[in-house]
Amino acid sequence: MKNNNLIEWGISFVVASLSYLIIGPVVYALLFPFFSAFPLSYVSLFIPSIFTFFILILLKKKRLLDDFSVSKERTFSLPLFFVFLCSSFVFLSVFSLLEGAKVNPEPMGDKIISLFFSLLFIPIQITVEEYIFRIIPFMAVGLDRLEKKSNRALLSLVSGLLFTLPHLLNREVWAVGGYWAVIHYFLWGTMTMAGAIISKGFEFPLAMHLSNNLVVSIVANYKGSSLSSKSFFILESETSSPRAIMSFLLLFTLEYLLYHHLTRRRHSDK
């Protein structure tokens, strides 16, 4: 049975990766000449995500939703997800403003349109990425094997590597000081998988990823960003920085403490 499950997860990983990293971008490249002006230029960035999302629905059908629950006993918790999402969104928004974000001079109408499309498509984008880089590796290894510390550490590092590789094509990686972006992506992928392992669920990585991308696309984007949204504020930097990395590590620590507090409180109420 375990071998059959491993084969199924392997097939899911190959199909999703090919769709998201190869076929989807080819479709995007073919359609881009027709979507060169805003807002279609922004919408077109999500073509690989939307394409892969529908491929996964066809491949997995009703099981796709079940894959977001680690087990029958540990189902996906919407309240926990929204606690992580709201707290991390507020933290990242405040940090972006404290970093010196200035009001974006783009027309307000464009910002509102960008806001609408961000709220519509970014949840699809992060769902696809989390499914490929976090959920499939986690479920393929299984909870039993994750009892060993070495397996937990190895899985976190592998997830960080998988998450980093496709992002090496992003503009901020090739800007001056772009190596900080590479480190940021690797730590992000590693720490969010560690959060999934600690909490034995996928609320943490999904919420963290969604809040980060929503803050970048809506609240404060930065010049040269691969996610070319019309955010309400704009940062002058073109890539990540040691300060941004430290803020993420602080956020991860705070979210872990929050989860630990909620877990203790839930147990004490029983």
N, C-alpha and C positions, 0 to 999 in steps of 0.2 A: 504493500500500500504506500509506504514512504517513497519507494522508487517511482511509483506512478505519479505521486504528487510532485516529486522533483522534476520529472519529465514535463509535467503540465506547466509548472512554473518556468521551466527552461524555455518551453515553446512560447509562453506569454512574454517572457523577456525578449526573446529574439524578434518576435513579431512587433512588439511595441517599440523596440529600439530601432528596427529598420524603418518602421512607419514614421517615427518622430525625428530621427536623425538623418534619414536618407530620402525616403519617398516624399514625406511632407515638405522638406526644404526644396526638392525638385519642383513640386507643384507650386510652391511659393514663388520660385524663380520664374516659372512659366507665366504666372498670373501677375507678377509685380508690375510689368509695363502698363497694365490696365488700372493699377492701383497706386499711381505715383503721387497723387495729391492727397492731402489730409482732408477728411479723416480716414479714407480708405487705405492710405499708406500705413496708418497705425493698425487698423483692423487686419491688414494682410499679414502682420507679424504673427498672428495667432493661427494662421492656416495650418502649420504642422501640428499644433496642439488639437485643433478642432478635428482635423483629419484622423489623428491617432485616437482621439476620444471615441469617435464613431467606429473605428476599427476594433477597439477594445470591447465596445458594446456588442458588435457582431460576433466577436470571438468568444466572449465570456457570458454574454446574455445576462440573466438574473444573478449569476454568480459574481459578477463584477462588484455589486453592492456588498455582497457577503465578504468579499476579500478585504474590506476595510475594517472588519472585526477580526481580532486575533483568534478568538475562539467563541464557542457558544456561551461560555461563562463570561468572557471579556468582550462584550459588544462595543461598538463605537458609541461614545457618549457625546451627544450634542452639547449639553451644558458645560462639560469640561472643555470641549473644543472652543466654545464661545468665551469662556474665561481666559484661556490662553490667547485667543485671537484679540480680544479687546485690550487686555493688559499689554501685550506686545505691540499692538498698533499704537497705543498711547505713548509707550516708552520710545518707540522708534520715531514717532512724529515729533515729540519734544526734543529728542536728540538731534534730529535733522534741523530743527529751527535754531537750536543752540549752536549748531555747527556754522551758522551764519547764512542760512538760506534767505534769499531775497525774493520779493514778489516777482513772479514771472510776468514779463511785459506782454505775453501773448494775449490775444482778445479773449474776453470772458466767455464768449460763446463757444470758442474752441476748447476752452478748459472744461466747460460743462459737457460738451460732446465727448471729450476724452474721458471724463469721469464716468459717463454712461457706459462707454465701451470697455473701460477698465473693469467696472463692476460686473459686466456681462461676460467677458472673456478670460480675465485673469484667474477666476476660480477653476475654469476648465484647464488652463495652462498648468497651474500648480498641481491639480489633481493628476494630470498625466505624468508630470515629472516625479511627483511623490510615489505614484504607482510603480514607475520604472526603477527609481533609484533607492526607494526605501521599502515599499510594501513587498515587492517581489523578492528581493534578497532576504528580508526578514522572514517571510513565510516559507521560503525555500529552505532556510536553515532550521526553522522551527523552534518553538519555545523550549523543548527538551534539551536541545544542544546549547541553548543560550544560558543554561545553568552554569556553564563553565565561563570563568572570567576571560580566559584567553579567546574563546569564541566570540564573546561580546565585544572585546577590543578589536579583533580582526574584522568582524562584520562592520563595525563603525568606521574603521579605516577604509575598507573596501567601498562602502557607501560614499565616503568622502571623495575617493578617487573617481568613482563612477559619476558623481555629481560634477566634479571639476572638469573632466575631459571635454564634454560637449560645450562647456562655457568658455573654453580656451579660444573660441572663435569670436567672442564678444569684443566690442570695441575697446572697453576699458582695460582689457588685458594688454592691448598693444599701445596704450597711452604711456606717457612718461610715468615711471613708478608702477607700471601695471603688474609687477610681480606681487604687490600687496593684494591685488584683486584675486590672483591665483591662490594665495594663502587664505584669503577670506572665503573663497568658494570651497576650498578643501576643509577648512575648519567648520564652515556652515554645514556641509554635508555630513561630516563626522559627528558633530555635536547634536544635530537633529536626529540622527540615527540612535545616538546614545540616549536621547530623550525618549525615543520610542521604546528602547529596550528597558529603560528605568521604569517607565510608566506602563509597559506591556500593552501599548496601544498606539494608534496613529494620530490621536488628537494633537499631540505636541508638534510633530513635524509639519502637519497640514496647516495648523494655525500659525506657526512661526513663518512658514513660507508664504502663506497668503497675506499675512500682515505686512511682511517686508515688501512684497511686490506691490501691494496696494499703497503703501506709504511712498514708494519710489514713483509710482505712476500717477498718483493723485495729489499727495501732499507736497513732496519735494524731490523732484528728479534732479539729475546733475548733467552738466554739459557733456556731450559725447556718449550719452547712455545708449545702449543697444535697445532699450525699451523707450522708444521715441514718443512718449506721451506729452501732453500739454498740462503739466502739473501746475498747481496754484502757486508754488514757490519753486525756486531753482537754486542749485548749489553750483559754485564755480568749479569745483574739483571735477576731474575727468576719470577718476578711478578711486579705488579704496585707499585706506590709510591705516597706520597703526592705531589711531584713535578710533576709527570705525570698527576695527577688529576688537579692540578692548571693550567697546560698547556692546558688541554682540555677545562677548563672553560674559559681561556683566548681566545682560538680559537673560542669557541662558541660566545663570546662577539664580537670578531672581525668580524665574519661572519654575526652576526645580524646587526652590524653597516654597513657592506657592503651591505646587503640586503636593509636596510633603505635608504642608499644613492642611490642605483639603483632605488628604488621605487619612491623616491622624484624626481630623474632626469627624470624618465619616465613620471611622472605626469606633470612636468614642460615643457616637450617637446610637450605635447598635446595642 
